[in-house]
Amino acid sequence: MPYYQTWEEFARAAEKLYLTDPMKIRVVLKYRHCDGNLCFKVTDNVVCLQYKTDQAQDVKKIEKLHGKLMRLMVSKETHSSAMEMD
């Protein structure tokens, strides 16, 4: 399970993975204070996407993507039209 090096690639891949089968997706955020690392993992038990950072400015990007995925999970509209709006 390699980590993505750039945020843009990871965000695009995570959204694409979510849109393929929204019912199988799991999102995990893990922060290790002793290392100062924040890990963001999106998986469907076949494909696992991971992004790790120790930069404070990346937290806002992670928060934005996490919020977008959570809104898609609870919305009643079609998922493809919601992604086009953002």
Disulfide bonds with the S-S distance in Angstrom:
none
